[in-house]
Amino acid sequence: MGNWSSRYNYNSTDVNRYAPSNGGVYRLIYKRTEKFYVFYVGQSNDLKRRLLEHLSPSELDTCIKRHLRDYTCYFRFIEIASQSERDKVERQQIQEYKPSCNG
């Protein structure tokens, strides 16, 4: 398994520039008072598509929408081809960060 990406600004320009159309796990992060907090962990077989979906007006998750509206947000990802490995890493990340939008 590879390494987590750098932290990028969470906007469509940076998603299109940095996120691959490969499978993996991602973290959505916000910054408050010089500290960073993970507010959502997810996975997809196409990271770029999924990250862009969260930014679209059709995003249904009100928690994610609120963070995107109220904070400067960022994303990180790790490419993982195997679905079972993505499931495992996603679970580990949720346990570690306890993101508020993962319910």
GUTORZA-599740 format. One record per residue: residue in three letters; residue number from 1; z, y, x of N, C-alpha, C in turn. Coordinates in Angstrom, 1 decimal. Atoms other than C-alpha are relative to their C-alpha. Example, Ala and Ser with C-alpha at 12.3 -4.5 7.8 and 13.67 -1.06 7.14 Angstrom:
<recs>
- ala,1,0.0,-1.2,0.9,7.8,-4.5,12.3,0.0,1.2,0.9
- ser,2,0.0,-1.1,-0.9,7.1,-1.1,13.7,0.8,1.1,-0.8
</recs>
This chain:
<recs>
- met,1,0.0,-1.2,0.8,0.0,0.0,0.0,0.0,1.2,0.9
- gly,2,0.1,-1.2,-0.8,-0.8,3.5,1.2,1.2,0.9,-0.1
- asn,3,-1.1,-0.9,0.1,1.3,6.6,1.3,-0.2,1.0,-1.2
- trp,4,0.1,-1.0,1.0,2.0,9.3,-1.3,-0.8,1.2,0.5
- ser,5,0.8,-1.1,-0.4,-0.4,12.2,-1.2,0.9,1.2,0.3
- ser,6,-0.7,-1.2,-0.1,0.6,15.7,-0.3,0.3,0.5,-1.4
- arg,7,-0.3,-0.6,1.3,2.0,17.9,-3.2,-1.1,1.1,-0.2
- tyr,8,1.1,-0.9,0.3,-0.9,19.8,-4.8,0.4,0.8,-1.3
- asn,9,-0.1,-0.8,1.2,-0.9,22.6,-7.4,-0.6,-0.8,-1.1
- tyr,10,0.5,0.8,1.1,-1.3,21.0,-10.8,-0.9,0.9,-0.9
- asn,11,1.0,-0.7,0.8,-4.4,22.6,-12.1,-1.3,-0.7,0.1
- ser,12,1.2,0.9,0.0,-7.9,21.3,-12.8,-0.8,0.2,1.3
- thr,13,0.7,-0.2,-1.3,-9.4,22.8,-9.6,0.6,-1.0,1.0
- asp,14,-0.6,0.9,-1.0,-6.9,20.9,-7.4,-0.1,-1.5,-0.4
- val,15,0.2,1.4,0.4,-7.1,17.7,-9.5,-1.4,-0.4,0.4
- asn,16,1.4,0.4,-0.3,-10.9,17.7,-9.2,-0.2,-0.1,1.6
- arg,17,0.2,-0.1,-1.5,-10.6,18.5,-5.4,0.7,-1.2,0.6
- tyr,18,-0.8,0.9,-0.8,-7.9,16.0,-4.4,0.2,-1.4,-0.7
- ala,19,-0.3,1.2,0.6,-7.3,13.3,-7.0,-1.2,-1.0,-0.1
- pro,20,1.1,0.9,0.0,-9.5,10.2,-6.7,-0.2,-0.6,-1.4
- ser,21,0.3,0.7,1.3,-11.1,8.3,-9.6,0.4,-1.5,0.2
- asn,22,-0.5,1.4,-0.3,-9.2,5.2,-8.4,1.3,-0.2,-0.8
- gly,23,-1.3,0.3,0.6,-6.1,3.5,-9.8,1.1,0.4,0.8
- gly,24,-1.1,-0.4,-0.7,-2.7,4.6,-8.9,1.2,0.4,-0.9
- val,25,-1.2,-0.6,0.6,0.7,6.1,-9.8,0.1,1.4,0.4
- tyr,26,-0.1,-1.4,-0.3,1.3,9.8,-10.1,1.4,0.5,-0.5
- arg,27,-1.2,-0.8,0.4,4.3,12.2,-10.3,-0.4,1.4,-0.4
- leu,28,0.1,-1.4,0.3,4.3,15.5,-12.1,1.3,0.7,0.3
- ile,29,-1.2,-0.7,-0.6,6.7,18.0,-10.5,0.0,1.4,-0.4
- tyr,30,-0.1,-1.4,0.2,8.0,21.4,-11.3,0.9,0.6,1.0
- lys,31,-0.9,-0.7,-1.0,9.7,24.0,-9.1,0.8,1.0,-0.8
- arg,32,-0.9,-0.9,0.6,12.7,25.9,-10.2,1.0,0.4,1.1
- thr,33,-0.9,-0.5,-1.0,14.8,28.1,-7.8,-0.1,-0.8,1.3
- glu,34,0.3,0.6,-1.3,13.2,26.7,-4.7,0.2,-1.5,0.1
- lys,35,-0.2,1.5,0.0,13.9,23.1,-5.7,-1.1,-0.6,-0.8
- phe,36,1.1,0.8,0.8,11.3,20.5,-6.9,0.7,-1.1,-0.8
- tyr,37,-0.5,1.1,0.9,12.0,18.1,-9.8,-1.2,-0.7,-0.6
- val,38,1.0,0.8,0.6,9.9,15.2,-11.0,0.3,0.0,-1.5
- phe,39,-0.2,0.0,1.5,9.4,15.6,-14.8,-0.8,-1.1,-0.7
- tyr,40,0.7,1.1,0.6,7.0,12.7,-15.4,-0.6,-0.9,1.0
- val,41,0.6,1.0,-0.9,5.8,9.5,-13.7,-1.0,-0.8,-0.9
- gly,42,0.9,0.7,0.7,2.7,7.8,-14.9,-1.0,-0.8,0.9
- gln,43,1.0,0.7,-0.7,-0.1,5.5,-13.9,-1.3,-0.1,-0.7
- ser,44,1.3,0.1,0.6,-3.8,5.0,-14.5,-0.9,-0.8,0.9
- asn,45,1.1,0.6,-0.8,-6.9,3.1,-13.4,-1.0,1.1,0.4
- asp,46,0.8,-1.1,-0.5,-8.5,6.5,-12.9,0.9,1.3,0.0
- leu,47,-0.9,-1.1,-0.1,-6.1,9.1,-11.6,-0.5,1.4,-0.3
- lys,48,0.6,-1.3,0.3,-8.4,12.1,-11.8,-0.1,0.2,-1.5
- arg,49,0.2,-0.1,1.4,-9.3,11.4,-15.4,1.4,0.3,-0.7
- arg,50,-1.3,0.0,0.6,-5.6,10.9,-16.4,0.7,1.4,0.2
- leu,51,-0.7,-1.3,-0.3,-4.3,14.0,-14.6,-0.7,1.2,-0.7
- leu,52,0.7,-1.0,0.7,-7.0,16.1,-16.2,0.3,0.0,-1.5
- glu,53,-0.4,0.1,1.4,-6.1,14.7,-19.7,1.3,0.7,-0.3
- his,54,-1.3,-0.7,0.2,-2.5,16.0,-19.3,-0.2,1.5,0.0
- leu,55,0.2,-1.5,0.0,-3.9,19.5,-18.6,-0.8,0.5,-1.2
- ser,56,0.9,-0.4,1.1,-6.2,19.5,-21.6,0.8,0.4,-1.3
- pro,57,-0.7,-0.5,1.2,-5.3,21.2,-24.9,0.3,-1.2,-1.0
- ser,58,-0.2,1.2,0.8,-5.4,17.7,-26.5,1.3,-0.8,0.4
- glu,59,-1.2,0.7,-0.4,-2.3,16.6,-24.6,1.0,0.0,-1.1
- leu,60,-1.0,0.2,1.1,0.2,15.2,-27.2,1.4,0.1,0.4
- asp,61,-1.4,0.1,-0.4,3.3,15.0,-25.1,0.6,1.5,0.1
- thr,62,-0.5,-1.4,0.0,5.3,18.2,-26.0,0.9,0.3,1.2
- cys,63,-0.9,-0.2,-1.2,7.7,17.7,-23.0,-0.9,0.4,1.1
- ile,64,0.9,-0.3,-1.0,4.8,17.7,-20.6,-0.6,1.4,-0.2
- lys,65,0.5,-1.3,0.3,3.2,20.7,-22.3,0.9,1.1,0.2
- arg,66,-1.0,-1.1,-0.2,6.4,22.7,-22.2,0.2,0.2,1.5
- his,67,-0.1,-0.2,-1.5,6.8,22.1,-18.4,-1.2,0.7,0.6
- leu,68,1.2,-0.7,-0.5,3.2,23.1,-17.8,0.0,1.4,-0.3
- arg,69,0.0,-1.4,0.5,3.7,26.3,-19.8,1.1,0.8,0.7
- asp,70,-1.1,-0.8,-0.4,7.1,27.3,-18.4,0.3,0.0,1.5
- tyr,71,-0.3,0.1,-1.4,7.0,26.3,-14.7,-1.3,-0.1,0.8
- thr,72,1.1,0.3,-1.0,4.8,26.2,-11.6,0.1,-1.5,0.2
- cys,73,0.0,1.5,-0.1,3.8,22.5,-11.5,-0.9,-0.5,1.1
- tyr,74,0.7,0.6,-1.1,2.5,20.2,-8.9,-0.2,-1.5,-0.4
- phe,75,0.1,1.4,0.2,1.3,16.6,-8.7,-0.1,-0.7,1.4
- arg,76,0.2,0.9,-1.2,1.4,13.8,-6.1,-0.5,-1.4,-0.6
- phe,77,0.5,1.3,0.5,-0.2,10.3,-6.3,0.0,-0.9,1.2
- ile,78,0.2,1.1,-1.0,-0.5,7.0,-4.5,-1.0,-0.9,-0.6
- glu,79,1.1,0.9,0.5,-3.6,4.9,-4.8,0.5,-1.5,0.1
- ile,80,-0.4,1.4,0.0,-2.8,1.3,-5.9,-1.0,-0.7,-0.9
- ala,81,1.0,0.7,0.7,-5.6,-1.0,-7.0,0.5,-1.0,-1.1
- ser,82,-0.5,1.1,0.9,-3.5,-3.8,-8.6,0.8,0.5,-1.1
- gln,83,-0.8,-0.4,1.2,-2.2,-3.3,-12.1,1.4,-0.5,0.1
- ser,84,-1.4,0.4,0.0,0.9,-5.4,-11.5,0.7,0.8,1.1
- glu,85,-0.7,-0.8,-1.0,1.7,-3.4,-8.4,0.2,1.5,-0.5
- arg,86,-0.2,-1.3,0.6,1.1,-0.1,-10.3,1.2,0.0,-1.0
- asp,87,-1.1,0.2,0.9,3.5,-1.4,-13.0,1.4,0.1,0.8
- lys,88,-1.2,0.0,-0.8,6.1,-2.1,-10.3,0.4,1.3,0.6
- val,89,-0.3,-1.3,-0.6,5.8,1.2,-8.5,0.4,1.0,-1.1
- glu,90,-0.3,-1.0,1.1,5.8,3.2,-11.8,1.5,-0.2,-0.4
- arg,91,-1.4,0.3,0.4,9.1,1.4,-12.8,1.0,0.5,1.0
- gln,92,-0.9,-0.4,-1.1,10.7,2.1,-9.4,0.1,1.5,0.0
- gln,93,0.0,-1.5,-0.1,9.7,5.8,-9.5,0.8,0.6,-1.2
- ile,94,-0.8,-0.5,1.1,11.1,6.2,-13.0,1.5,-0.2,0.2
- gln,95,-1.5,0.2,-0.3,14.4,4.6,-12.0,0.5,0.9,1.1
- glu,96,-0.5,-0.8,-1.0,14.6,6.7,-8.9,0.1,1.5,-0.4
- tyr,97,0.0,-1.4,0.3,13.7,10.1,-10.4,0.5,0.4,-1.4
- lys,98,-0.5,-0.2,1.3,14.8,9.7,-14.0,-0.7,1.2,-0.7
- pro,99,0.7,-1.2,0.5,12.0,12.1,-15.2,0.3,0.3,-1.5
- ser,100,-0.4,-0.4,1.3,12.9,14.1,-18.3,-1.1,-0.3,-1.1
- cys,101,1.1,0.3,1.0,9.5,13.5,-20.0,-0.4,-1.4,-0.1
- asn,102,0.2,1.5,0.2,9.5,9.7,-19.6,0.9,-0.6,-1.1
- gly,103,-0.9,0.4,1.2,12.1,9.5,-22.4,0.8,-1.1,0.4
</recs>
